Amino acid sequence: MYYYIALARALDDRMWVLQRAGKAMFVISGPGHEGCQVGAMWAMDKQHDWFVPFYRSVAACLVKGMTPKDMLLGLFARATDPSSGGRQMPGHYSHPRLKILSTSSPVGTQYPHAVGIAYAAKLRKTGEITMVSIGDGGTSQGDWHESLNWAGIYKLPVIFVVENNFYAISVPLRKQVAGENIAARAAGYGMPGVVADGSDVLECYRVAREAYERAKRGEGPTLIEYRVQRLGSHSSDDQQERYRPREEIEAARQRDPLLTFRAYLESVGLLTEERYQALMARIRREIDEATDAAEAEPLPDPATALRHLFATQHDPAFYRPDDQIPGPHPPHPWLSSGSGPQGLGRGDEGDA
């Protein structure tokens, strides 16, 4: 678990360095969120279950199976980026083969998609559980409320995770939530709501595992609010010192899961200084190798810019060869006849 926390932090640090060096246009990441993400994802069946991330889900996606190179390919907007082939902005992580669903910029839109996956799993009796993450700001969106309502009514196998760092960019939580916490809203949707310390990795695992077992038993969704520390600015376009008191920022750094979990592991004899130094050397090497490999990949061909504007159900053209979903994929009439809006069908644009 500590390996993934430290790996995510090292990757985050590298992405910020690359952005400041002019090699990436934008960075939005999750320093301080790693503990809850690793703990929560550890509770899932990583091969069988689905994950719908948000833009801070670096550590969770690493645990689910993405590599630092995968994420850096997106940062560099390379053609081999598994998230989108270089089309999405950095932070929109996805990987079809790993059952990590793509998300879009409007916060909250990932929640209806996650509920749709869970609904399909229930209808098909696949036993798959879906976990979906969001920040505290996203819980003010209508999509979030509609998703919880639907999941509660149909007792869907989904775990709703809110990573509450108390700021939606610069808007503090007290200006978004009238109650004491976000998890209390769960009662209105007929599901349990749990508040956990997002800096306590093992506590995060425990509550996620309880939610997982509940979903497996067919008892429906759970809302988990992890209270985490945002250790940096919202993104590379933000400067948190303009709206957060210095004392608050320093207090948050004292609860950094990278430090607190290391201290715990040392206290129980599971991590020695020698093992720690060896682990950090391994991580530095992995990040350096991933950076060099990702930067060396080609940029997308401009001729592919109009691909995937329209899609069929499970359109085989969307997937790489190793990501094909088996089964019949009947073409949408727009794409087969070229009669779509403004003539942008497969007959007119080929790759559209």
C-alpha positions in Angstrom: 0.0 0.0 0.0 2.8 2.4 0.9 4.5 1.7 -2.4 1.4 3.0 -4.3 1.1 6.1 -2.1 4.8 7.0 -2.6 4.6 6.1 -6.3 1.6 8.4 -6.8 3.3 11.3 -5.0 6.5 10.9 -7.0 4.5 10.8 -10.2 2.6 13.9 -9.1 5.8 15.7 -8.4 7.2 14.8 -11.8 4.1 16.0 -13.6 4.3 19.4 -11.9 8.0 19.7 -12.9 7.2 18.8 -16.5 4.4 21.4 -16.6 6.6 24.1 -15.1 9.3 23.2 -17.7 6.8 23.8 -20.5 6.5 20.2 -21.5 2.9 19.9 -20.4 0.1 22.4 -20.7 -1.8 21.6 -17.4 -1.6 19.6 -14.2 -4.3 18.7 -11.8 -3.4 16.0 -9.3 -4.0 14.6 -5.8 -1.2 15.2 -3.2 -2.9 14.4 0.1 -5.6 12.2 -1.5 -3.4 9.1 -2.0 -4.2 7.4 1.3 -7.9 7.2 0.9 -7.5 6.2 -2.8 -5.2 3.4 -2.1 -7.2 2.2 0.9 -10.5 2.3 -1.1 -9.2 0.6 -4.2 -7.5 -2.1 -2.1 -11.0 -3.2 -1.1 -12.1 -3.9 -4.7 -11.5 -6.9 -7.1 -9.2 -5.0 -9.4 -9.6 -7.4 -12.4 -13.4 -7.9 -12.1 -14.8 -4.5 -10.9 -15.2 -1.1 -12.5 -13.7 2.2 -11.5 -14.9 5.6 -12.6 -12.3 8.2 -11.6 -12.1 11.9 -11.3 -9.2 14.2 -12.0 -7.4 13.5 -8.7 -7.5 9.7 -9.0 -3.8 9.2 -9.7 -3.2 6.7 -6.8 -6.5 4.8 -7.4 -5.7 4.3 -11.1 -2.2 3.1 -10.3 -3.6 0.5 -7.9 -6.2 -0.5 -10.5 -3.5 -1.3 -13.0 -2.4 1.8 -14.9 1.3 2.6 -15.0 3.2 5.9 -14.6 3.9 5.7 -18.3 0.2 5.4 -19.1 -0.5 8.6 -17.2 2.5 10.5 -18.6 1.4 9.6 -22.1 -1.7 11.6 -21.4 0.3 14.4 -19.9 2.4 14.6 -23.0 -0.6 14.1 -25.3 1.0 11.2 -27.1 -0.8 9.1 -29.7 -0.4 5.9 -27.6 -2.1 7.5 -24.5 -4.5 4.8 -23.4 -7.0 7.3 -22.0 -7.8 9.0 -25.3 -4.9 8.9 -27.7 -3.8 12.3 -26.6 -7.2 14.0 -27.1 -8.3 14.4 -23.4 -6.8 17.0 -21.2 -4.4 15.7 -18.5 -6.2 14.1 -15.5 -8.9 12.4 -17.5 -7.7 8.9 -16.8 -9.2 5.9 -18.4 -8.2 2.4 -19.6 -10.9 0.2 -21.3 -9.0 -3.1 -20.7 -8.7 -2.3 -17.0 -12.3 -1.3 -16.7 -11.5 2.3 -15.9 -14.1 4.5 -17.5 -13.3 7.8 -19.2 -14.7 11.0 -17.7 -15.2 14.6 -19.0 -14.5 18.0 -17.7 -17.9 19.0 -16.2 -17.7 17.7 -12.6 -20.3 15.2 -11.6 -20.9 13.8 -15.1 -19.1 10.6 -14.1 -21.7 9.6 -11.6 -24.6 8.8 -14.0 -22.2 6.7 -16.0 -21.1 4.8 -12.9 -24.7 4.2 -12.0 -25.4 3.0 -15.5 -22.6 0.4 -15.2 -23.9 -0.8 -11.9 -27.4 -1.1 -13.3 -26.2 -3.1 -16.2 -24.2 -5.4 -13.8 -27.3 -6.0 -11.8 -29.5 -6.8 -14.8 -26.8 -9.1 -16.2 -26.0 -10.7 -12.8 -22.3 -10.3 -13.4 -21.4 -9.7 -9.8 -19.4 -6.6 -10.8 -19.1 -3.7 -8.3 -18.6 -0.1 -9.4 -16.7 2.5 -7.5 -16.9 6.1 -8.5 -15.0 9.1 -7.1 -15.7 12.8 -6.9 -14.6 15.9 -5.0 -16.7 17.8 -2.5 -17.4 20.5 -5.1 -19.0 17.9 -7.4 -21.6 17.0 -4.9 -23.3 20.3 -5.6 -24.1 19.2 -9.1 -27.5 17.8 -10.1 -25.9 14.7 -11.7 -24.6 13.7 -8.3 -28.0 13.8 -6.6 -29.8 12.1 -9.5 -27.3 9.3 -9.4 -27.7 8.6 -5.7 -31.4 8.7 -6.0 -31.5 6.1 -8.8 -28.9 3.9 -7.1 -30.9 4.0 -3.9 -34.2 3.1 -5.5 -32.8 0.1 -7.4 -30.2 -1.0 -4.7 -27.4 -0.9 -7.3 -23.9 -2.4 -6.6 -22.1 0.9 -6.5 -19.8 2.6 -4.0 -20.0 6.4 -4.1 -16.7 8.0 -2.9 -16.4 11.7 -2.0 -12.9 12.9 -1.5 -13.7 16.0 0.6 -10.7 18.3 0.8 -12.9 21.2 1.9 -12.3 23.4 -1.1 -14.0 23.4 -4.6 -11.1 25.3 -6.2 -11.3 28.3 -3.9 -14.8 27.9 -2.5 -14.8 26.5 1.1 -17.1 23.7 2.1 -19.1 25.9 4.4 -20.4 27.8 1.3 -21.6 24.6 -0.3 -22.9 22.4 2.4 -25.3 23.6 5.1 -25.1 20.4 7.2 -22.2 19.0 9.2 -21.0 16.6 6.5 -21.7 15.3 3.0 -22.3 11.7 4.1 -25.4 12.7 6.0 -27.2 13.2 2.7 -27.1 9.5 2.1 -30.2 9.0 4.4 -32.3 10.9 1.9 -31.5 8.3 -0.7 -31.9 5.2 1.4 -28.3 4.2 1.8 -25.7 4.3 4.6 -23.4 7.3 4.7 -20.0 7.0 6.3 -17.4 9.6 7.2 -13.8 8.5 7.5 -10.4 10.1 8.0 -8.8 10.1 4.6 -5.3 10.2 6.0 -5.8 6.9 7.8 -5.1 4.3 5.1 -6.3 1.3 7.0 -9.5 3.0 8.1 -10.2 4.0 4.5 -9.8 0.3 3.5 -12.1 -0.9 6.3 -15.0 1.3 5.4 -14.6 0.6 1.7 -14.5 -3.1 2.3 -17.7 -2.9 4.3 -19.4 -1.1 1.5 -18.0 -3.6 -1.0 -19.4 -6.6 1.0 -22.7 -4.8 1.4 -23.0 -4.4 -2.4 -21.9 -8.0 -3.0 -24.8 -9.1 -0.7 -27.2 -7.2 -2.9 -28.0 -4.6 -0.3 -27.3 -1.6 -2.5 -25.0 1.4 -2.5 -23.0 3.2 0.1 -21.8 6.8 0.3 -18.3 7.2 1.7 -17.0 10.7 2.6 -13.2 10.6 3.0 -12.0 13.8 4.7 -8.6 14.5 3.1 -6.0 17.2 3.0 -5.3 19.1 -0.2 -1.6 19.7 0.1 -1.2 21.8 -3.1 -3.2 24.2 -5.2 -6.3 23.1 -7.0 -4.3 22.9 -10.3 -1.4 24.4 -12.1 -3.7 27.4 -12.9 -4.4 28.1 -9.2 -2.5 29.7 -6.3 -3.9 28.5 -3.0 -2.0 31.0 -0.9 -4.3 33.7 -2.1 -7.3 32.2 -0.3 -6.0 29.7 2.3 -4.4 30.9 5.5 -0.7 29.8 5.9 -1.5 28.1 9.2 -4.2 25.9 7.6 -1.8 24.8 4.8 0.9 23.9 7.3 -1.6 22.0 9.5 -2.7 20.0 6.4 0.9 19.0 5.7 1.2 17.5 9.1 -1.5 15.0 8.2 0.1 14.0 4.9 -0.6 10.2 4.4 2.9 9.8 2.9 4.2 10.8 6.3 1.6 9.3 8.7 1.4 5.9 7.0 5.2 5.7 7.0 5.3 6.5 10.7 2.7 3.8 11.3 4.6 1.1 9.3 7.8 2.0 11.2 6.1 1.8 14.5 4.9 -1.8 13.9 8.2 -2.9 12.5 7.1 -3.3 8.8 9.3 -0.5 7.4 12.9 0.1 8.2 15.1 2.9 7.0 17.0 0.5 4.7 13.7 -0.8 3.1 12.4 2.8 2.8 15.5 4.0 1.0 15.5 1.0 -1.3 11.8 1.6 -2.1 12.3 5.3 -2.9 15.3 4.5 -5.1 13.1 2.0 -7.0 10.3 4.6 -7.4 12.7 7.3 -8.7 14.0 4.8 -11.2 10.5 3.9 -12.4 9.4 7.5 -12.7 12.6 8.4 -14.7 12.1 5.5 -17.0 8.4 6.2 -17.5 9.1 9.9 -18.3 11.7 9.1 -20.9 9.6 6.4 -22.5 6.4 8.5 -22.6 8.2 11.6 -24.0 9.7 9.5 -26.8 6.3 8.3 -28.1 5.0 10.0 -31.2 2.4 12.8 -31.2 -1.0 12.1 -32.8 -1.4 12.4 -36.5 -3.5 15.5 -37.2 -5.4 13.5 -39.7 -7.0 11.6 -36.8 -8.5 14.7 -35.2 -12.0 13.9 -36.3 -12.1 10.4 -35.1 -14.7 9.3 -32.6 -17.0 12.2 -33.0 -19.8 9.7 -33.4 -19.9 6.2 -31.9 -21.9 3.1 -32.1 -22.7 0.8 -29.2 -19.3 -0.8 -28.5 -17.9 0.6 -31.8 -14.9 -1.6 -32.5 -13.1 1.4 -34.1 -12.8 3.0 -30.6 -10.7 0.3 -29.1 -7.1 -0.8 -29.6 -6.7 -4.4 -30.6 -6.1 -5.6 -27.1 -9.2 -3.8 -25.8 -11.8 -5.3 -28.1 -15.1 -6.1 -26.5 -16.4 -9.4 -27.8 -19.8 -9.7 -29.4 -21.8 -8.2 -32.3 -21.5 -4.4 -32.9 -24.1 -3.3 -35.4 -23.2 0.0 -36.9 -25.3 3.1 -36.2 -27.2 4.3 -39.4 -25.4 7.6 -39.3 -22.0 5.9 -39.4 -22.8 3.4 -42.0 -24.7 5.7 -44.4 -22.8 8.9 -44.0 -26.1 10.7 -43.3 -25.3 12.1 -39.9 -25.6 15.7 -38.8 -23.8 18.0 -41.3 -22.9 14.9 -43.3 -20.4 13.8 -40.7 -20.9 10.1 -41.0 -18.5 7.3 -41.8 -19.4 7.6 -45.5 -18.1 11.3 -45.6 -15.3 11.4 -43.1 -14.1 7.8 -42.8 -12.7 8.2 -39.3 -15.4 10.5 -38.0 
